[in-house]
């Protein structure tokens, strides 16, 4: 888009997912962007979604959205199995992309998408928005200060309840399952705080749905005795509680991934510090979207691009799926 402009960045939404309604759209509006268009394969679905969520235009077909000159950037919120195809199509058309996590449903597809992004010098982000949060800045500062000593273990949960048997998360051909849908969050947290690729992987699951992991417990080892111990599932109430255990203390976060007004962060070292996890009234996606829009308008250099961050998560998901014997 060139240098800074008074016109807001115009976003196109690919798909009519609940996460776009509940997380992305509030974040775009809070960050000063414009919800320009939504596309679905079903024209009526797109029109209903646009009218219900205050989106300017409804389009039929994902290719139509990609080629629309009135759209500056794309948010892809399709089933996991469709991420690779449509992210590649968007990148090849020159559109910056924020793609829902996981970036794709397989390690091979992730490598393919990242190859395209690198070859074309394209802007691609995977929609882990928590690295942009103020909470993560406080965590990094606490770890750097040595207040909890050396970080040794991360214990992280992500659970929520799926009740409808036709939910896309319950189908293996759509790359569903607890590990893909929410287990990827603790895995990405491990990458953010430990860095690099894990050295060992172990997992066990409770199968369910139409052939996916309904609940999964896993451990990733990062060398030098450091580990991520995680639990994820789609069978109990919302829970994202996370502990960062150091040699001299710990950090506790009620929600490291999508903090809201009621969430807290506690730092337990020589003394205990407690603070709100998120600025009052700020949607979870806001900070990430502000950054992307600043990049597109020439105000910031890109951070957390998928080309630099997504492969370790994809590798961990691949290794754990092999352990669980799920596709």
WOJOMO-V608364 format. One record per pair of residues at least 24 apart in sequence whose C-alpha atoms are under 10 Angstrom apart, sorted by the first residue. I is the first residue (numbers start at 1). J is the second residue. Records with the same first field share a line. If there is no record, write none. Layout:
I=J + J
//
This chain:
1=72 + 293 + 295 + 296 + 297 + 298
2=295 + 296 + 297 + 298 + 299
3=294 + 295 + 296 + 297 + 298 + 299
4=293 + 294 + 295 + 296 + 297 + 298 + 299
5=296 + 297 + 298 + 299
6=297
7=32 + 33 + 34 + 297
8=32 + 33 + 34 + 35 + 72 + 293 + 297
9=33 + 34 + 35 + 36 + 70 + 71 + 72 + 73 + 289 + 290 + 292 + 293 + 294 + 296 + 297
10=34 + 35 + 36 + 37 + 70 + 71 + 72 + 73 + 74 + 293
11=35 + 36 + 37 + 38 + 55 + 70 + 71 + 72 + 73 + 74 + 75 + 96 + 97 + 293
12=36 + 37 + 38 + 39 + 55 + 56 + 57 + 58 + 59 + 62 + 65 + 66 + 68 + 70 + 71 + 72 + 73 + 74 + 75 + 76 + 97
13=37 + 38 + 39 + 40 + 50 + 55 + 58 + 59 + 62 + 65 + 66 + 71 + 73 + 74 + 75 + 76 + 77 + 78 + 98
14=38 + 39 + 40 + 41 + 46 + 59 + 61 + 62 + 63 + 65 + 66 + 74 + 75 + 76 + 77 + 78 + 86 + 99
15=39 + 40 + 41 + 42 + 45 + 46 + 49 + 61 + 62 + 75 + 76 + 77 + 78 + 79
16=40 + 41 + 45 + 46 + 48 + 49 + 50 + 76 + 77 + 78
17=49 + 76 + 77 + 78 + 79
18=77
19=77 + 100
20=53 + 75 + 76 + 77 + 100
21=49 + 52 + 53
22=53 + 283 + 284
23=258 + 283 + 284 + 285 + 286
24=75 + 77 + 127 + 283 + 284 + 285 + 286 + 289
25=53 + 54 + 55 + 283 + 285 + 286
26=53 + 282 + 283 + 284 + 285 + 286
27=282 + 283 + 284 + 285 + 286 + 287 + 288 + 289 + 290
28=283 + 285 + 286 + 287 + 288 + 289 + 290 + 293
29=283 + 286 + 289
30=281 + 282 + 283 + 285 + 286 + 287 + 289 + 290
31=282 + 283 + 285 + 286 + 287 + 288 + 289 + 290 + 291 + 293
32=286 + 289 + 290 + 293
33=286 + 289 + 290 + 293
34=71 + 72
35=71
36=70 + 71 + 72 + 73
37=65 + 68 + 70 + 71 + 74
38=62 + 65 + 74 + 75
39=63 + 64 + 65 + 66
40=64 + 65 + 78
62=86 + 89 + 90
63=89 + 90 + 93
65=90
66=90 + 91 + 92 + 93 + 94 + 95
67=93 + 94 + 95
71=95
72=96 + 97 + 293 + 296
73=97 + 98 + 123 + 292 + 293 + 296
74=98 + 99 + 124
75=99 + 100 + 125 + 126 + 127
76=100 + 101 + 103 + 126 + 127
77=101 + 127
78=168 + 174
79=104 + 105 + 168 + 169 + 173 + 174 + 175 + 176
80=104 + 105 + 106 + 168 + 169 + 173 + 174 + 175 + 176 + 180 + 181
81=105 + 106 + 109 + 172 + 173 + 174 + 175 + 176
82=174 + 175
83=109 + 110 + 113
84=108 + 109 + 110 + 111 + 112 + 113 + 114
85=109 + 112 + 113
86=113
87=113 + 114 + 116 + 117 + 124
88=112 + 113 + 114 + 115 + 116 + 117
89=113 + 116
90=122 + 124
91=116 + 117 + 120 + 121 + 122 + 123 + 124
92=116 + 117 + 119 + 120 + 122
93=120 + 122
94=120 + 121 + 122 + 123
95=122 + 123 + 124
96=122 + 123 + 124 + 125 + 292 + 296
97=122 + 123 + 124 + 125 + 126 + 127 + 292 + 306
98=123 + 124 + 125 + 126 + 127 + 128 + 288 + 289 + 292 + 305 + 306
99=124 + 125 + 126 + 127 + 128 + 306
100=125 + 126 + 127 + 128 + 129 + 181
101=125 + 126 + 127 + 128 + 129 + 180 + 181 + 182 + 184 + 185 + 310
102=126 + 127 + 128 + 175 + 179 + 180 + 181 + 182 + 183 + 184 + 185 + 310 + 313 + 314 + 317
103=127 + 128 + 180 + 306 + 310 + 311 + 313 + 314
104=175 + 180 + 310 + 314
105=172 + 173 + 174 + 175 + 176 + 180 + 181 + 314 + 317 + 318 + 327
106=175 + 180 + 314 + 315 + 317 + 318 + 321 + 327
107=311 + 312 + 313 + 314 + 315 + 316 + 317 + 318 + 319
108=314 + 315 + 318
109=314
110=306 + 307 + 310 + 311 + 313 + 314 + 315
111=307 + 310 + 311 + 314 + 315
113=306 + 307
114=305 + 306 + 307 + 308 + 310 + 311
115=307
116=307
117=305 + 306 + 307
118=306 + 307 + 308
121=307
122=305 + 307
123=292 + 295 + 296 + 302 + 305 + 306 + 307
124=292 + 302 + 304 + 305 + 306 + 307
125=288 + 292 + 302 + 303 + 304 + 305 + 306 + 307 + 308 + 309 + 310
126=304 + 305 + 306 + 307 + 309 + 310
127=285 + 288 + 289 + 306
128=184 + 185 + 188 + 189 + 257 + 258 + 285 + 288 + 304 + 306 + 310
129=257 + 258 + 284 + 285 + 286 + 287 + 288 + 289 + 304
130=185 + 188 + 189 + 255 + 256 + 257 + 258 + 259 + 284 + 285 + 287 + 288
131=188 + 189 + 192 + 256 + 257 + 287 + 288 + 303 + 304
132=284 + 285 + 286 + 287 + 288 + 289 + 290 + 291 + 303 + 304
133=256 + 257 + 258 + 259 + 277 + 278 + 279 + 284 + 285 + 286 + 287 + 288
134=277 + 278 + 279 + 287
135=253 + 255 + 256 + 257 + 259 + 264 + 265 + 275 + 276 + 277 + 278 + 279
136=189 + 192 + 193 + 256 + 257 + 265 + 277 + 278
138=265 + 267 + 275 + 277
139=193 + 244 + 251 + 252 + 253 + 256 + 265 + 266 + 267
140=192 + 193
142=250 + 251 + 267 + 269
143=193 + 244 + 246 + 250 + 251 + 267
146=246 + 247 + 248 + 249 + 269
147=246 + 247 + 248 + 249 + 250 + 251 + 267 + 268 + 269 + 270 + 271
148=244 + 245 + 246 + 247 + 248 + 249 + 250 + 251 + 267 + 268 + 269 + 270
149=245 + 246 + 247 + 248 + 249 + 250 + 269
150=226 + 245 + 246 + 247 + 248 + 249 + 250
151=193 + 194 + 226 + 227 + 244 + 245 + 246 + 247 + 248 + 249 + 250 + 251
152=194 + 222 + 224 + 225 + 226 + 227 + 228 + 244 + 245 + 246 + 247 + 250
153=190 + 194 + 221 + 222 + 225 + 226 + 227 + 228 + 229 + 243 + 244 + 245 + 246 + 247 + 250
154=186 + 187 + 189 + 190 + 193 + 194 + 219 + 220 + 226 + 227 + 228 + 229 + 230 + 242 + 243 + 244 + 245 + 246 + 250 + 251
155=186 + 190 + 219 + 227 + 228 + 229 + 230 + 231 + 241 + 242 + 243 + 244 + 245 + 252
156=183 + 185 + 186 + 187 + 189 + 190 + 228 + 229 + 230 + 231 + 232 + 239 + 240 + 241 + 242 + 243 + 244 + 252 + 253 + 254 + 255 + 256
157=182 + 183 + 185 + 186 + 217 + 229 + 230 + 231 + 232 + 233 + 238 + 239 + 240 + 241 + 242 + 243 + 254 + 255
158=182 + 183 + 184 + 185 + 186 + 230 + 231 + 232 + 233 + 234 + 236 + 237 + 238 + 239 + 240 + 241 + 242 + 255 + 256 + 257
159=183 + 215 + 216 + 231 + 232 + 233 + 234 + 235 + 236 + 237 + 238 + 239 + 240 + 241
160=232 + 233 + 234 + 235 + 236 + 237 + 238 + 239 + 240
161=214 + 233 + 234 + 235 + 236 + 237 + 238 + 239
162=209 + 214 + 233 + 234 + 235 + 236 + 237
163=234 + 235 + 236
164=209
165=209 + 210
166=209 + 210
167=209
168=209 + 210
169=209 + 210 + 212 + 213 + 214 + 234
170=208 + 209 + 210 + 211 + 212 + 213 + 214 + 234
171=208 + 209 + 210 + 211 + 212 + 213
172=209 + 210 + 211 + 212 + 213 + 326 + 327
173=210 + 211 + 212 + 327
175=212 + 326 + 327
176=209 + 210 + 211 + 212 + 213 + 214 + 327
177=207 + 208 + 209 + 210 + 211 + 212 + 213 + 214 + 215 + 216 + 232 + 233 + 234 + 326 + 327
178=205 + 206 + 207 + 208 + 212 + 213 + 214 + 215 + 216 + 231 + 232 + 233 + 234 + 235
179=205 + 212 + 213 + 214 + 215 + 216 + 217 + 218 + 231 + 232 + 233 + 234 + 317 + 320 + 321
180=212 + 213 + 232 + 314 + 317 + 318 + 321
181=232 + 233 + 234
182=231 + 232 + 233 + 234 + 240
183=215 + 216 + 217 + 218 + 230 + 231 + 232 + 233 + 313 + 317
184=230 + 232 + 313 + 314 + 316 + 317
185=230 + 232 + 240 + 256 + 257 + 313
186=228 + 229 + 230 + 231 + 232 + 240 + 242 + 256 + 257 + 313
187=218 + 219 + 220 + 228 + 229 + 230 + 312 + 313 + 314 + 316 + 317
188=309 + 310 + 312 + 313 + 314 + 316
189=228 + 256 + 257 + 313
190=220 + 221 + 222 + 226 + 227 + 228 + 229 + 230 + 312 + 313
191=222 + 228 + 309 + 310 + 312 + 313 + 316
192=309
193=244
194=221 + 222 + 223 + 226 + 227 + 228
195=222 + 309 + 312
196=222 + 309 + 311 + 312 + 313
197=221 + 222 + 223 + 311 + 312 + 313 + 315 + 316
198=222 + 223 + 226 + 227 + 228 + 312 + 313 + 315 + 316 + 319
199=223 + 227 + 316
200=227 + 316 + 319 + 320
201=227 + 228 + 316 + 317 + 318 + 319 + 320 + 321 + 322 + 323
202=229 + 319 + 320 + 321 + 322 + 323 + 324
203=229 + 230 + 231 + 319 + 320 + 321 + 322 + 323 + 324 + 325
204=231 + 320 + 321 + 323 + 324 + 325
205=231 + 232 + 233 + 321 + 323 + 324 + 325 + 326
206=233 + 324
207=324 + 326
208=234 + 235
209=234
211=326 + 327
212=324 + 326 + 327
213=321 + 324 + 325 + 326
216=320 + 324
217=320 + 324
218=320 + 323 + 324
219=320
220=316 + 319 + 320
243=267
253=277
257=284
258=283 + 284 + 285
259=283 + 284
260=284
//
